[in-house]
Amino acid sequence: VTQTPKHIQTQQNTFRKETNCMMATSVLSKVMPRAIANRKKKRSYLTEEEINILTMNTALEKEKLQDQYQNFLKNHANGQINKKSFNSMMKESYPGANTKRINRHVFRMYDTNGDGSIDFKEFTLCLNILSNGTPEQIIKQIFRMLDINNDGKINFKELKEVVKDLCELMKQNHKESIDNEDNLAGAAFTEMDLNEDGEISEEELVVACLSQKKFAKIITLQIIDLFLSN
């Protein structure tokens, strides 16, 4: 069995500390549903299939999942977070800031089946990765945010758009940001596009971030900062 070189292990451990430390204590308070409930009613219990998927992929037990699902339904009576509700949640997290553009990108991380809404299973699985996942799992979630058209790759236009919207929100929220978003996007794209084919694959993004590439790391940590408490 080939062992991971020591310097790569060190870089992975560094990334883990920087992501998990920031995520674990604050992501729950940032994204737990607080929007007004929708009017449509849905079943008041989780199916056995849903429970099996969630217990296999999280540390939550059946009883805890059922309790959390009931809390979810109190805020989203039809069992779905639509884009309007999601926008309200983000607006609560960033009072006074225009979050409309960045909301689209964050929403993609949760809406894994692309149906335009987030159910309890999608919400819980994504939240678990962001708070308890490995560095590689977290980076793969970030990939979904950067892949605007969901074609499995990131082009320069997509990266540039997300970086611009991200930096604009940081400025509105009085957080330190990058002065020249285009330069940051260009430098990061060069780092991430390892085979120089003009596109970034999920694997390339993972390798670039775990290798602690300077500009890839800046963008990744700014995305993670979205889920930190103000």
N, C-alpha and C positions, 0 to 999 in steps of 0.2 A: 504494500500500500504506500503510495506516495504521500509524504508528509508535507504539510504547508510550511514554506520557509518561515523562519523566525520573524523577519521583517514584515511579512504579510500578516502574520498572527498579531504582531504588535499594532499594525495599522487597523486591523479589524477590531481589536480590543479598544483602541482609541475611539473609533467610530461608535462602537457600542456604548461606551461611557457617555459620549457627547449627546447621543440620541436618546437612549433609555433614561438617563438621569433627568433630562428635560421633559420627556414625555410622561413618565410614570406618575408624577405628582400633579400634573395640570391638565392633561388631555380630557379627563372625565368631566371636569367642570367647564371646559370650553365647548364641548360638543353635545352634551346630554340634552335631549329635547326640552325646549322651553316655549315652543311656539303654540299658538292657539290651535286647539283640536279641530280636525276636519269633521264634517257632519255625518258622512257615511259610516255605517257600522260594519264591523268585520268580526269574525269569530274571536272569542275571548280566550283562546288557548292555543298553544303551539302544537303542531303535529309531532308524532313520534319521529318522523324523518327529520324535521327541523331540529328537534332536541338532540338527536343522534349526531347530526352535523356539527351543532354548536358545542356539544360536550366533547366531541373528538378534537375540535380545533381551538377550544378555549379551556381555561381552568375552572369554568363555572359548572356547577352541578345542576341537575334537573330542577330542583325546587327553586334555586336561585334564579335560574333562567325564567321560570314561570312568573316569579315575583317581578323581575325586571320587565317582562313583557307586559304585565298589568300596568306598571308605571308608564311604559311606552304608550299604551293605549289611552291613558289618561290625557296625554298631550296630543296624540294622533289617533283619534277614535276609529279611523278606517284602516289602521295598521300600516300606513304609508306616510313618509315624509315627502311631500311634493316640493317643487322648487320654491314656491312662495313661502312655505313654512321654513325651508332651509335658509332662505334669504333673511327671514326674520331672526333666526338663530344667530346667523353671522352678524347681523346688525346689532344685536344685543351684545355680542362679544367686542364689537368695535364701534361704540357709540360716537356719533358725529362723523364717522368716516363713510365714504361711498364704497361699499364692498361688492357692488353689483358685478363687476368684471371678474374679481378673484373668486366670487362664489361659484361661477361656472366651472372653474378648474378644480376647486375642492370637491364640488358635487360629484365629479367623475370618479373620484377615489372611492366613494361609497356606492354609487349606482353601478355595480359591477355587471348587471345584465343589460344596462343601457335602455331601460324602459321608461326613464324619465321620473322615477320615484325611488325612494329608499325604504325597503322593508326592514323589519326587526333583525332578520338574519344578516342581511347585508351590513346594516349599521353595526351590529355586535361583532361580526367577523373583522370588519375594517378597524373598528375601535380597538379590538384586542391586539391586532398587529401593530397599530400605532403606539400602544402603551406597553405591550409585552413581547413584541416580535423581535426576531433577530435583525441585525443591520441589513442583511440581504432582503428580508421580507419587507422591511420599511422602505427600502429603496425601490422595490417593485411596486409598492403602493404609490410612491412619488412618480414613478414612470407613468402611471395611469393619469396623473394630473398633467403631465407634460405632453402626453399623446392626445392632442386635442380632437383629432378626427378618428381616434380609436382604430387605427390601421396597423398597430403593432410596431410602429417606429416613430421617431421624433425627427422632424426636419428643422432647419434653422428658423423658419418663419414661426413655427409653433413655439420653439424655445424662447425666441425673442419676445413673442406676445406674452407668455407667462411671466417672464422676467420683468417686463415692463409693468404689468398689472400688479405683480408682487411688490416691486419697489415703490410703486405709487401708493399702495396701501401702507407700507412701512412709513413713508413720508407723512401721510395723513395721520398716522397713529403716533407721530413724533418719535419714531425709532430710527436708529442709524441705518442708512441705506446707501446704495451705490449711486454716485453722481451720474455716471454714464452707463445706462442700461445696455445700450447697443454693444459697447466694448466688452462688458461682462458676458453678454450672451455669445458674442463671437469667440471670446477666449475660452469659455466653457465648452462651446460646441466643438472647437478644435481638440480640446482635451478628451472629450467623450467619444468623438467619432474615430475610434481606434483604427479601423480599416480604411478610413478616408474615402468612404463611398457616398458621402453627402447625407447620410442618415445615421441616427443613433438607435441601436437595438436595445432591448431590455438588458441583455447580457453586457453590452458595452457600458451602459449606465452603471450597472452594479460594479463592474471592474474599476471604472473611473473613480467612483465614490469610495470603494474599499481601499483603493490605492492612494487615497488622500490627495487626489489631484486638486490643486489650489482653487481654481474657479468653480469646479464641480462641487467642491465642498461648500463654498460660499453660498451657492444657490440652494443646495440641499438643506443647509442649516437655516436659511431664511424661510424655506418652506416649513420646516419643523417649527419655527418660531410662530407660525400662524396658530399653532395649537397650545401655545403657552398662555398663562394668565397674564393680563395686563398689569 
